[in-house]
Amino acid sequence: MTHWLIAPIILPAMLAPFIVLAARRHIGIQRAFSVAGVVTLIVIAAGLAWGSSDGTIMLYQLGDWAAPFGIVLVGDRLSTMMVLLTAVLALFVLLYAIGSGWDDRGRHFHALFQFQLMGIMGAFLTGDLFNLFVFFEVLLIASYGLMIHAGGNARLRAGVQYVLFNLIGSTLFLFALGSIYAETGTLNMADLANRVALISPDETVGIRVAAVLLLLVFAIKAAVVPLHFWLPSSYAEAPAPVAALFAIMTKVGAYAIIRVYTMIFPPDLEVTAGLHDVWLLPAALVSVAIGMVGVLAAKRLDRLVAFSVIGSMGMVMISISLFSPDGIAAALYYIVHSTLAGAALFLISDLVRTGRADLNLTPQPPVAGAALTAGLFFAGAIAMAGLPPLSGFLGKLLVLDAAFETDHMIWIWVIVLSSSLISILGFARAGSVVFWKAASLGSPEEAPVMQRPATMSYIAVGGLISLLVANTVFAGQVHSYTTTMAAQLFAPEPYISTVVETPGKLSKPVEGH
Amino acid sequence: MEFLLSSAIGIMTAAGIYLVLRLRTFPVILGISLLTYAVNVFLFTSGQVTVGAPPILRDGITVYTDPLPQALVLTAIVISFGMTAVVVMIGLGAFLGSDDDHVDDQPDIPEDQTEGKS
């Protein structure tokens, strides 16, 4: 048994208290340790992703207790890829936070950042539902701190809404876990998959309620309409690097839906039939529509980006709710794309804010450093709106292709295509007002000289954009890998047998018995 | 016993949901606390209600209560307690900063009128 699987959780968990205790007065030391930690995390995550890329299911039994009695961490293709994506995103976000000086505007940014990473990594790796709840809470409580980093009344008010909404979500999660435990007597995912399949079709009330409650919880995390109300204010008010890191948090919800609803409640399971196509798909379609209309209607640049995140989560959800191998493969490709694109756009909106009085979409004097920022915004907007040549276009194409054979093809195609048009209009309007209209105004004499964003900020954003380009250039390889991931998800038997049948301390023969 | 527990869960949940739907921070936090009490009791009962039985293995005893929900409840209590403390602090900060404890977004006031109001 290798111990590497727990390293992505242990490393930030040790680093964060170290930063708080030993380096709290030295921002330079904090920065160095934080960056070094994240770089190490990338190396470990890449190793794990490489190790699981041949279809191996990595299993780590905490305390050597066998499942379902002990808690297990499981690394398959999907979870290791999400861990790698998180680590890579974290590096660029951290570079931006350091370059722009955001991390020095309040206290404990780096410690909270590491705790946040610990929660996200744990949520991706755990093989136990209650442990998933605990890691959700870890990432949430760190995100509460990050969300109100640097203070300010507007931010605190948005923080209250964010915390309250997520507290209600956590309570729902506990209700769901209680009902699942009452029905099946276990909370280990692999063990649950075995036991739920044994429930007879005429005794399904409890497990149906539990499945719907769980879907609601994950839908809150993934900001699926009508459970998206927490997102626009909190993402727009959060410091930009934090909002960029939050781009992966909505994906935690999407990941949990994929994991739970392919393994525990698979689409062909009779007791929960109809959950995906009757409930999830319409909600996802409405999310895409509302998100993209929000892009057009937004009065501020940061809100515009927040709504585009809702829209892109809707795209992911459409693809997931098809629950076919093609659909999941497309969803995973789109998850990678929309995480990078969303994060890049949040950072770009902060580049704009650095050189401008505010983010209102009104004509104002030119943004400091406008040429480069405008170019990056152009690239980010193209990626997010799904225009060629960037990966948003390919992602949408994959989703549409996966939906082609289904009964709901007309609805999906019409809504996705028309909302894409609306989002293009929204981004074009925002870009023209912020960057072009400014040129026609000219800079007034008495305007305060705005500082240009730091070079490191541009490097971080440029890095994210170049990752998007790489995701486009190597789209064939990425998509064939997500296809193997989806194949692994739809054949969960190796996962289940690895988790349930690996013996732990208890089942080892003891001398003299 | 079952009736007592289930009605307690029901009443606390109903009161909690009512309070959560209020507009001010304080009732909403109270409502969330009530909801977490309800969910704690609910988790406690999810392993069947057994009265007067030990949760750990002992010699000569055949009836046991399920120990796992008790561990789950313990975790849930700690987490909800900590979270409530966090939301009270953030809520207090927001109230002291803007002298307003509504949980929803207030309609936008034009920029020139915000002076002296906030």
Interface residues (C-beta under 8 A of the other chain):
Chain A: F130 V134 E137 L140 I141 Y144 I148 G151 G152 N153 L156 R157 G159 V160 Q161 V163 L164 L167 I168 S170 T171 L174 F175 L177 G178 S179 Y181 A182 G185 S233
Chain B: V20 T25 V28 I29 I32 L35 T36 V39 N40 F42 L43 T45 S46 G47 Q48 L68 P69 L72 T75 A76 I79 S80 G82 M83 T84 V86 V87 I90 G91 G93 A94 G97 S98 V103 D104 D105 S118
